[in-house]
Amino acid sequence: MKKILIVNFCLFILVSCNQSNIYTNYFSFSDNIWHSDSSIVFDFNSRDNKSLNFNLIISYSNNYPFQNIYTSYSLLDSSKNILKSDMIELELFEKKYGYPLGDGILKDFTVDTLIINSLGVKRNANYKLLVKHSMREIQLKGINRIALEIEK
């Protein structure tokens, strides 16, 4: 037990010292339901002229009724010009055997994907990333939260 605590503490220190991560924000869904008319909005400001990578992280439970999830996103600048827009598919459960993919244990899991690779941004500019699910269900059950992580 003591060894596990020491290993977890060391991993925490290593992860928290990550200098490439410049923005992380989470949005939690009440009752673990993502409504189709809800766009999740992530606002951020760039401090330097850099190329950035955008990762989308979805936390889900065993109660999620499908094997995958389709999400749409749009990245807008301060003038509301669309810089990048796309629909992506994330596999949440393995096709043949149905076990959950990504990280996690027991009933809660996370899966992440790189949605925008090496996008150049302007210094001191405001940006907005809008994310919504593109599934047929009006109320998508089993989604706990969604996060945006931006790295250099």
ChimeraX commands (.cxc) that place a marker at each C-alpha (Angstrom):
marker #1 position 0.00,0.00,0.00 radius 0.5
marker #1 position 2.85,2.35,0.86 radius 0.5
marker #1 position 4.55,1.69,-2.48 radius 0.5
marker #1 position 1.35,2.52,-4.37 radius 0.5
marker #1 position 1.03,5.84,-2.57 radius 0.5
marker #1 position 4.66,6.74,-3.34 radius 0.5
marker #1 position 4.27,5.83,-7.02 radius 0.5
marker #1 position 1.02,7.83,-7.29 radius 0.5
marker #1 position 2.65,10.84,-5.62 radius 0.5
marker #1 position 5.62,10.70,-8.02 radius 0.5
marker #1 position 3.29,10.46,-11.03 radius 0.5
marker #1 position 1.29,13.43,-9.73 radius 0.5
marker #1 position 4.46,15.52,-9.42 radius 0.5
marker #1 position 5.60,14.58,-12.93 radius 0.5
marker #1 position 2.23,15.40,-14.48 radius 0.5
marker #1 position 1.83,18.68,-12.62 radius 0.5
marker #1 position 5.29,19.84,-13.79 radius 0.5
marker #1 position 4.24,19.58,-17.42 radius 0.5
marker #1 position 5.17,22.97,-18.92 radius 0.5
marker #1 position 3.68,22.26,-22.36 radius 0.5
marker #1 position 0.11,22.38,-21.05 radius 0.5
marker #1 position -1.14,25.98,-21.26 radius 0.5
marker #1 position -4.91,25.54,-20.76 radius 0.5
marker #1 position -7.19,22.91,-19.24 radius 0.5
marker #1 position -10.88,23.34,-18.52 radius 0.5
marker #1 position -13.58,20.82,-17.61 radius 0.5
marker #1 position -17.34,20.95,-18.02 radius 0.5
marker #1 position -19.40,18.53,-15.91 radius 0.5
marker #1 position -22.88,17.44,-16.98 radius 0.5
marker #1 position -25.65,17.43,-14.41 radius 0.5
marker #1 position -27.15,13.96,-14.01 radius 0.5
marker #1 position -24.54,12.70,-16.53 radius 0.5
marker #1 position -26.74,13.77,-19.46 radius 0.5
marker #1 position -25.52,15.76,-22.46 radius 0.5
marker #1 position -28.47,17.44,-24.20 radius 0.5
marker #1 position -28.30,17.77,-27.98 radius 0.5
marker #1 position -29.16,21.48,-27.87 radius 0.5
marker #1 position -26.26,22.20,-25.48 radius 0.5
marker #1 position -23.03,23.51,-26.97 radius 0.5
marker #1 position -20.16,23.39,-24.52 radius 0.5
marker #1 position -18.10,26.59,-24.77 radius 0.5
marker #1 position -14.41,26.83,-23.88 radius 0.5
marker #1 position -13.02,30.40,-23.87 radius 0.5
marker #1 position -9.29,30.98,-23.78 radius 0.5
marker #1 position -6.70,33.64,-24.51 radius 0.5
marker #1 position -3.41,33.07,-26.28 radius 0.5
marker #1 position -0.43,34.72,-24.63 radius 0.5
marker #1 position 2.15,34.08,-27.35 radius 0.5
marker #1 position 2.37,33.50,-31.09 radius 0.5
marker #1 position 2.66,29.74,-30.97 radius 0.5
marker #1 position 1.43,26.61,-32.64 radius 0.5
marker #1 position -0.97,24.83,-30.32 radius 0.5
marker #1 position -2.43,21.32,-30.09 radius 0.5
marker #1 position -6.02,20.88,-28.90 radius 0.5
marker #1 position -7.07,17.69,-27.09 radius 0.5
marker #1 position -10.68,16.80,-26.35 radius 0.5
marker #1 position -11.22,14.55,-23.33 radius 0.5
marker #1 position -14.53,12.78,-22.66 radius 0.5
marker #1 position -15.34,11.09,-19.38 radius 0.5
marker #1 position -18.06,8.43,-19.59 radius 0.5
marker #1 position -19.57,5.60,-17.56 radius 0.5
marker #1 position -20.61,2.03,-18.23 radius 0.5
marker #1 position -24.17,3.38,-18.55 radius 0.5
marker #1 position -23.35,4.99,-21.89 radius 0.5
marker #1 position -25.65,3.14,-24.32 radius 0.5
marker #1 position -23.52,3.23,-27.49 radius 0.5
marker #1 position -20.13,2.00,-28.66 radius 0.5
marker #1 position -18.97,5.40,-29.93 radius 0.5
marker #1 position -19.76,9.09,-29.84 radius 0.5
marker #1 position -19.80,11.66,-32.61 radius 0.5
marker #1 position -18.94,15.20,-31.61 radius 0.5
marker #1 position -18.74,18.38,-33.65 radius 0.5
marker #1 position -16.52,21.29,-32.79 radius 0.5
marker #1 position -15.83,24.79,-34.13 radius 0.5
marker #1 position -12.91,27.00,-33.20 radius 0.5
marker #1 position -13.68,30.72,-33.48 radius 0.5
marker #1 position -11.47,33.76,-33.16 radius 0.5
marker #1 position -12.47,37.02,-31.44 radius 0.5
marker #1 position -14.21,38.22,-34.64 radius 0.5
marker #1 position -16.29,35.00,-34.68 radius 0.5
marker #1 position -14.52,33.72,-37.79 radius 0.5
marker #1 position -14.43,29.93,-37.93 radius 0.5
marker #1 position -10.79,28.83,-37.94 radius 0.5
marker #1 position -11.45,25.11,-37.83 radius 0.5
marker #1 position -14.59,23.01,-37.74 radius 0.5
marker #1 position -15.06,19.25,-37.93 radius 0.5
marker #1 position -17.03,16.23,-36.76 radius 0.5
marker #1 position -15.08,13.44,-35.09 radius 0.5
marker #1 position -15.87,9.95,-33.89 radius 0.5
marker #1 position -14.52,8.60,-30.62 radius 0.5
marker #1 position -14.64,4.88,-29.89 radius 0.5
marker #1 position -15.69,4.39,-26.26 radius 0.5
marker #1 position -16.20,0.63,-26.19 radius 0.5
marker #1 position -14.34,-2.13,-28.02 radius 0.5
marker #1 position -16.40,-3.40,-30.97 radius 0.5
marker #1 position -16.10,-7.16,-30.55 radius 0.5
marker #1 position -16.09,-7.67,-26.77 radius 0.5
marker #1 position -17.62,-4.43,-25.52 radius 0.5
marker #1 position -15.08,-3.50,-22.88 radius 0.5
marker #1 position -14.48,0.22,-22.25 radius 0.5
marker #1 position -11.58,1.93,-23.98 radius 0.5
marker #1 position -9.38,4.68,-22.60 radius 0.5
marker #1 position -8.25,5.16,-19.02 radius 0.5
marker #1 position -10.21,4.27,-15.92 radius 0.5
marker #1 position -11.42,1.43,-13.76 radius 0.5
marker #1 position -14.72,-0.01,-12.56 radius 0.5
marker #1 position -17.41,2.26,-14.01 radius 0.5
marker #1 position -15.83,5.61,-15.02 radius 0.5
marker #1 position -13.49,6.01,-17.99 radius 0.5
marker #1 position -11.87,8.76,-20.04 radius 0.5
marker #1 position -10.84,8.84,-23.65 radius 0.5
marker #1 position -8.98,11.67,-25.32 radius 0.5
marker #1 position -8.11,12.61,-28.85 radius 0.5
marker #1 position -6.10,15.25,-30.64 radius 0.5
marker #1 position -8.67,17.31,-32.54 radius 0.5
marker #1 position -6.49,20.17,-33.82 radius 0.5
marker #1 position -2.80,19.69,-34.50 radius 0.5
marker #1 position -0.33,22.57,-34.61 radius 0.5
marker #1 position -2.64,25.53,-35.13 radius 0.5
marker #1 position -0.95,28.92,-35.11 radius 0.5
marker #1 position -2.60,31.52,-32.90 radius 0.5
marker #1 position -2.10,35.28,-32.51 radius 0.5
marker #1 position -0.65,36.84,-29.39 radius 0.5
marker #1 position -3.18,38.13,-26.80 radius 0.5
marker #1 position -6.16,37.03,-28.89 radius 0.5
marker #1 position -9.38,35.53,-27.55 radius 0.5
marker #1 position -10.62,32.23,-28.91 radius 0.5
marker #1 position -13.69,30.10,-28.36 radius 0.5
marker #1 position -14.13,26.36,-28.95 radius 0.5
marker #1 position -17.72,25.15,-29.24 radius 0.5
marker #1 position -18.37,21.42,-28.80 radius 0.5
marker #1 position -21.66,19.53,-29.13 radius 0.5
marker #1 position -22.59,15.91,-29.58 radius 0.5
marker #1 position -23.85,14.79,-32.96 radius 0.5
marker #1 position -25.72,11.67,-31.91 radius 0.5
marker #1 position -29.38,11.02,-32.71 radius 0.5
marker #1 position -30.41,10.99,-29.06 radius 0.5
marker #1 position -31.78,14.22,-27.59 radius 0.5
marker #1 position -30.48,13.26,-24.14 radius 0.5
marker #1 position -27.18,11.41,-24.29 radius 0.5
marker #1 position -26.87,9.50,-21.00 radius 0.5
marker #1 position -23.65,8.28,-19.44 radius 0.5
marker #1 position -21.41,11.24,-20.31 radius 0.5
marker #1 position -19.93,12.65,-17.09 radius 0.5
marker #1 position -17.82,15.52,-18.33 radius 0.5
marker #1 position -15.87,16.92,-21.23 radius 0.5
marker #1 position -12.56,18.74,-21.15 radius 0.5
marker #1 position -10.36,20.80,-23.43 radius 0.5
marker #1 position -6.61,20.65,-23.00 radius 0.5
marker #1 position -4.34,22.94,-25.03 radius 0.5
marker #1 position -0.61,22.26,-25.30 radius 0.5
marker #1 position 2.36,23.96,-26.94 radius 0.5
marker link #1:1,2 radius 0.2
marker link #1:2,3 radius 0.2
marker link #1:3,4 radius 0.2
marker link #1:4,5 radius 0.2
marker link #1:5,6 radius 0.2
marker link #1:6,7 radius 0.2
marker link #1:7,8 radius 0.2
marker link #1:8,9 radius 0.2
marker link #1:9,10 radius 0.2
marker link #1:10,11 radius 0.2
marker link #1:11,12 radius 0.2
marker link #1:12,13 radius 0.2
marker link #1:13,14 radius 0.2
marker link #1:14,15 radius 0.2
marker link #1:15,16 radius 0.2
marker link #1:16,17 radius 0.2
marker link #1:17,18 radius 0.2
marker link #1:18,19 radius 0.2
marker link #1:19,20 radius 0.2
marker link #1:20,21 radius 0.2
marker link #1:21,22 radius 0.2
marker link #1:22,23 radius 0.2
marker link #1:23,24 radius 0.2
marker link #1:24,25 radius 0.2
marker link #1:25,26 radius 0.2
marker link #1:26,27 radius 0.2
marker link #1:27,28 radius 0.2
marker link #1:28,29 radius 0.2
marker link #1:29,30 radius 0.2
marker link #1:30,31 radius 0.2
marker link #1:31,32 radius 0.2
marker link #1:32,33 radius 0.2
marker link #1:33,34 radius 0.2
marker link #1:34,35 radius 0.2
marker link #1:35,36 radius 0.2
marker link #1:36,37 radius 0.2
marker link #1:37,38 radius 0.2
marker link #1:38,39 radius 0.2
marker link #1:39,40 radius 0.2
marker link #1:40,41 radius 0.2
marker link #1:41,42 radius 0.2
marker link #1:42,43 radius 0.2
marker link #1:43,44 radius 0.2
marker link #1:44,45 radius 0.2
marker link #1:45,46 radius 0.2
marker link #1:46,47 radius 0.2
marker link #1:47,48 radius 0.2
marker link #1:48,49 radius 0.2
marker link #1:49,50 radius 0.2
marker link #1:50,51 radius 0.2
marker link #1:51,52 radius 0.2
marker link #1:52,53 radius 0.2
marker link #1:53,54 radius 0.2
marker link #1:54,55 radius 0.2
marker link #1:55,56 radius 0.2
marker link #1:56,57 radius 0.2
marker link #1:57,58 radius 0.2
marker link #1:58,59 radius 0.2
marker link #1:59,60 radius 0.2
marker link #1:60,61 radius 0.2
marker link #1:61,62 radius 0.2
marker link #1:62,63 radius 0.2
marker link #1:63,64 radius 0.2
marker link #1:64,65 radius 0.2
marker link #1:65,66 radius 0.2
marker link #1:66,67 radius 0.2
marker link #1:67,68 radius 0.2
marker link #1:68,69 radius 0.2
marker link #1:69,70 radius 0.2
marker link #1:70,71 radius 0.2
marker link #1:71,72 radius 0.2
marker link #1:72,73 radius 0.2
marker link #1:73,74 radius 0.2
marker link #1:74,75 radius 0.2
marker link #1:75,76 radius 0.2
marker link #1:76,77 radius 0.2
marker link #1:77,78 radius 0.2
marker link #1:78,79 radius 0.2
marker link #1:79,80 radius 0.2
marker link #1:80,81 radius 0.2
marker link #1:81,82 radius 0.2
marker link #1:82,83 radius 0.2
marker link #1:83,84 radius 0.2
marker link #1:84,85 radius 0.2
marker link #1:85,86 radius 0.2
marker link #1:86,87 radius 0.2
marker link #1:87,88 radius 0.2
marker link #1:88,89 radius 0.2
marker link #1:89,90 radius 0.2
marker link #1:90,91 radius 0.2
marker link #1:91,92 radius 0.2
marker link #1:92,93 radius 0.2
marker link #1:93,94 radius 0.2
marker link #1:94,95 radius 0.2
marker link #1:95,96 radius 0.2
marker link #1:96,97 radius 0.2
marker link #1:97,98 radius 0.2
marker link #1:98,99 radius 0.2
marker link #1:99,100 radius 0.2
marker link #1:100,101 radius 0.2
marker link #1:101,102 radius 0.2
marker link #1:102,103 radius 0.2
marker link #1:103,104 radius 0.2
marker link #1:104,105 radius 0.2
marker link #1:105,106 radius 0.2
marker link #1:106,107 radius 0.2
marker link #1:107,108 radius 0.2
marker link #1:108,109 radius 0.2
marker link #1:109,110 radius 0.2
marker link #1:110,111 radius 0.2
marker link #1:111,112 radius 0.2
marker link #1:112,113 radius 0.2
marker link #1:113,114 radius 0.2
marker link #1:114,115 radius 0.2
marker link #1:115,116 radius 0.2
marker link #1:116,117 radius 0.2
marker link #1:117,118 radius 0.2
marker link #1:118,119 radius 0.2
marker link #1:119,120 radius 0.2
marker link #1:120,121 radius 0.2
marker link #1:121,122 radius 0.2
marker link #1:122,123 radius 0.2
marker link #1:123,124 radius 0.2
marker link #1:124,125 radius 0.2
marker link #1:125,126 radius 0.2
marker link #1:126,127 radius 0.2
marker link #1:127,128 radius 0.2
marker link #1:128,129 radius 0.2
marker link #1:129,130 radius 0.2
marker link #1:130,131 radius 0.2
marker link #1:131,132 radius 0.2
marker link #1:132,133 radius 0.2
marker link #1:133,134 radius 0.2
marker link #1:134,135 radius 0.2
marker link #1:135,136 radius 0.2
marker link #1:136,137 radius 0.2
marker link #1:137,138 radius 0.2
marker link #1:138,139 radius 0.2
marker link #1:139,140 radius 0.2
marker link #1:140,141 radius 0.2
marker link #1:141,142 radius 0.2
marker link #1:142,143 radius 0.2
marker link #1:143,144 radius 0.2
marker link #1:144,145 radius 0.2
marker link #1:145,146 radius 0.2
marker link #1:146,147 radius 0.2
marker link #1:147,148 radius 0.2
marker link #1:148,149 radius 0.2
marker link #1:149,150 radius 0.2
marker link #1:150,151 radius 0.2
marker link #1:151,152 radius 0.2
view
